[in-house]
Every structure is written in structure tokens, then in C-alpha cells.
Amino acid sequence: MDATMYYRNADGSLSERTMLGDVDREVPLPAGATLISEAEFASGVTAWQHDVDGHRAELTAAEQAVMLADFTALTAAGIPAATARRLAGLPSDTDPGGPPASGAQGQGGGLPTAGSGVRG
């Protein structure tokens, strides 16, 4: 009969080990590890996944903030919005306050575009 052990390692990480077939002897744990229940293991994995998802969201938000700052600086320097969007790494369907990616006039955030009639 197969058997699965769940344990917490000395460093706090979680592990599971499945032994296949008939296990007629006690399988030693790694040094410093302690046995935990399947429920404790599942709870720990869920908490870890929650932490990973939160960290991923933080990284994504920081990356998007950098892209928006790059877009803003590029358009302030006179780069057309569509080009600035590409250079900043923004998806073409993103509207960071400038004209729509399709280049349609009269929509979006009102940044002047080439040919919009703005002259100095």
C-alpha cells in the first residue's frame, strides 16, 4: 500500500514524500524535519501560493508604473503616442491617458498627435 508523509523541513519549507508499494519499515525524515498532517501541508501550500500571487501582483504593478512613466516622458519629449507606447512596452490596447492606439482623433486623453493642428 502506498504511503505519503508530509513534513516541515528545518528551514520552514514544506515537503511531501510518497512511498510506492508496501512500506514495511519506517522511512527516516531529513535532519531537523517534523511530521505534519496533510491538512497542515495543504494550508501551508495555500499560504505560500497566496504570498507568491501577492508578490507577483506587486511586481506587475511596479512594472506598469515604470512603463507609464516612460510613456509620459516620451510623449512629453514629443514622441508620437503610438511610438511612445511601443517604446515604453505598453500593450497597444492600453490607454495611459493619450490618444487610443488606433490613432482615432477626438478620443483618449487629449495629448496632441502629429497632424492634430497644433503648431508653434
N, C-alpha and C positions, 0 to 999 in steps of 0.2 A: 504494500500500500504506500502511495506517495505521501510525503510529509513536507510541510512548509514551515519554516521558522522565520519569525520577524524579530529584528533586534536593532538596538540603537548602539552605534559604534562609540568609542571613547571620544571622538571628535564631535559627536552630536548628530552625525549623519545617520540615515536610516538604511537598512538593508533587508532583503528577504532572500532566503535560500530554500530551494525546493530540492528534496532528495527523491529520486525516482526509484520505484520498486520497494521491496521490503527493507525497511531500515531496522536492523536488529541490534544496533549499538547506538550509543549517544554520540551525536556529532558535536565536536567542540566548537565553541564560538571564538571569534577573533579576540585577541587580548584586549581587555577593557570593555568589551561589548556586554550588553544586558538584554535579556529576552523581553519582548513587549508583545502585547496582543495584536491580533490582526486589526482590530478597531483603532488601537493607538497608532499603528503603522499607517492605516488609511487616513486618519486625522492629520498625522504629520505630513503625509504626501500632499493632502489638500492644502494645508497651511503653506507648504513650500511652493505649490503651484500658484497660490494667491500672491505670495511675495514676488515670484517671477513675473506674473502678469502686471503687478503694480510697477515693478522696475521697468518692464518693457514700455508701459504707458508713459512713465517719466522720460525715458529716452526718446520716445516718439515725439512727445510734446516739446522737448528741448530741440530736437532736430527740426521740427516745424517752425519753431521760433527763429532759429538761425536762417532757415530758408526765407521766411517772411522778411527778416531784417535785410538779407541780401537783396531780395526783390525790391524793397523800399529804397535801398541805397542805389541800386542800378537804375530804377526809374527816376530817382532824383537827379541822377547824373545824365539824364536824357536818353537812356536806352529805351527803345520801344517796349511796351509791356509784354508782348508775346516773346520777344527775345529775352527780356529780363526773367520771365517766368521759366524759360528753358535753362538759362544760365544759373538761376537760383535752385533748380531742381524741383520746382513746383509742378505738380501734375497739370496737364493742360485744362482740366475741368475745374481747377481751383480759381476762385475769385478773391484774391487778397486785398480787395479794395480798388482794383484797377478795372479797366475795361474787360469784358468777357473774352475768353480765349478765342472765340470765334472771330473777334475783331469787329463785331457789330457796334455801330456808333449809337450814342444816346442811352447806353445801359452801363451798369457797373458803377465803379466809384468815382468816375469823372476825371481820371488822370488824362491829360492831353496825349493824343497819339499823333503819329506822323500823318499829315494831311488833314488835321482837325481844324485848320484855320487859325491856329494860334501862332502869331508872328510877333517878333520883337521890334 
